[in-house]
Amino acid sequence: MDWMEIMKARHSVRRFTEAPLREDAVAAIRAELDACNRGSGLNMQLILEEPEAFQAEKPHYGSFEGCKNYLALVGPKGRDEAVGYYGERVVLAAQAAGVNSCWVALTYKKGKAKIHVPTGEVCYMVIALGYGKSQGSARKTKTAEQVGDLSPNAPNWYRRGLEAVLLAPTAMNQQRFRFALEGDRVRAKPGWGFYTKVDLGIAKLHFELGSGRSADLWV
Ligand SMILES: Cc1cc2nc3c(=O)[nH]c(=O)nc-3n(C[C@H](O)[C@H](O)[C@H](O)COP(=O)(O)O)c2cc1C
């Protein structure tokens, strides 16, 4: 899988066609979801053909249109970074299967969503899924120097990691995190603000995929 190409192709999509998700796409998303739940202790749930959370029967709800499928990011409290990391793994698996997405913390109807939240767990947010009316578009981004310490002799894997970080979705496109090279490893810190730990988890997955390094690269 060329993850860099998949990360480049992914943009937030909020307007969806009527078409239900194809069986092969659902199977690919479920396979990644199950692997992520097993590996993380999260309780993420795929909810299909459910129009209530995004009021899909109405022409517009917020900036969303026609969204009937979503991933509910449920899990124990205090797992914000894991929610970002594993949620984005499912987002990229969906993108690879031709399914568009958008992370959604605020603009969905929580009370109407058919999400099962066991006692002691919380629903952090959802990810809208479907076939977009368009593939979305590139947006404004910070530079690599703004999110990471970048000396002239920084290794190529680190530069590629930062390039992939800039492609990561973040709440309100805030891109508030900081990466620094420490020997052969990397320290990553969230900035201050809403959802910055979730954003950091998403960005760390992008860094791993862009750099080709595994999770043991983190200080
Ligand atoms: C944690 C998180 C929460 C988000 N919440 C919302 C939301 O409530 N409503 C919305 O329309 N977009 C939401 N987004 C989507 C961001 O606005 C979008 O990812 C960002 O503008 C970057 O654009 P891109 O995804 O096309 O790269 C959220 C994204 C993240 C990562």
The ligand as a Tripos MOL2 file, in Angstrom:
@<TRIPOS>MOLECULE
LIG
   31    33     1     0     0
SMALL
NO_CHARGES

@<TRIPOS>ATOM
      1 C1        -10.4190   15.8360   16.1300 C.3       1 LIG1
      2 C2        -11.1430   16.4720   14.9590 C.ar      1 LIG1
      3 C3        -12.4170   17.0130   15.1130 C.ar      1 LIG1
      4 C4        -13.1020   17.5690   14.0130 C.ar      1 LIG1
      5 N1        -14.3980   18.0430   14.1920 N.ar      1 LIG1
      6 C5        -15.0820   18.5220   13.1220 C.ar      1 LIG1
      7 C6        -16.4570   18.9420   13.2720 C.ar      1 LIG1
      8 O1        -17.0450   18.8890   14.3570 O.2       1 LIG1
      9 N2        -17.1320   19.3750   12.1620 N.ar      1 LIG1
     10 C7        -16.5160   19.4270   10.9230 C.ar      1 LIG1
     11 O2        -17.1750   19.8270    9.9650 O.2       1 LIG1
     12 N3        -15.2070   19.0560   10.7510 N.ar      1 LIG1
     13 C8        -14.4890   18.5960   11.8160 C.ar      1 LIG1
     14 N4        -13.1770   18.1670   11.6540 N.ar      1 LIG1
     15 C9        -12.5370   18.2010   10.3250 C.3       1 LIG1
     16 C10       -11.4660   19.3050   10.2290 C.3       1 LIG1
     17 O3        -12.1020   20.5690   10.0880 O.3       1 LIG1
     18 C11       -10.5380   19.0220    9.0350 C.3       1 LIG1
     19 O4         -9.8790   17.7940    9.2560 O.3       1 LIG1
     20 C12        -9.4890   20.1130    8.8700 C.3       1 LIG1
     21 O5        -10.0860   21.3230    8.4710 O.3       1 LIG1
     22 C13        -8.4040   19.7350    7.8420 C.3       1 LIG1
     23 O6         -8.9560   19.4590    6.5820 O.3       1 LIG1
     24 P1         -8.7000   18.0520    5.8630 P.3       1 LIG1
     25 O7         -9.2990   16.9880    6.7260 O.co2     1 LIG1
     26 O8         -9.3950   18.1870    4.5260 O.co2     1 LIG1
     27 O9         -7.2170   17.8460    5.7290 O.co2     1 LIG1
     28 C14       -12.4700   17.6240   12.7330 C.ar      1 LIG1
     29 C15       -11.1850   17.0750   12.5950 C.ar      1 LIG1
     30 C16       -10.5340   16.4840   13.6680 C.ar      1 LIG1
     31 C17        -9.1890   15.8590   13.4720 C.3       1 LIG1
@<TRIPOS>BOND
     1     1     2 1
     2     2     3 ar
     3     2    30 ar
     4     3     4 ar
     5     4     5 ar
     6     4    28 ar
     7     5     6 ar
     8     6     7 ar
     9     6    13 1
    10     7     8 2
    11     7     9 ar
    12     9    10 ar
    13    10    11 2
    14    10    12 ar
    15    12    13 ar
    16    13    14 ar
    17    14    15 1
    18    14    28 ar
    19    15    16 1
    20    16    17 1
    21    16    18 1
    22    18    19 1
    23    18    20 1
    24    20    21 1
    25    20    22 1
    26    22    23 1
    27    23    24 1
    28    24    25 2
    29    24    26 1
    30    24    27 1
    31    28    29 ar
    32    29    30 ar
    33    30    31 1
@<TRIPOS>SUBSTRUCTURE
     1 LIG1         1 GROUP 0 **** ****
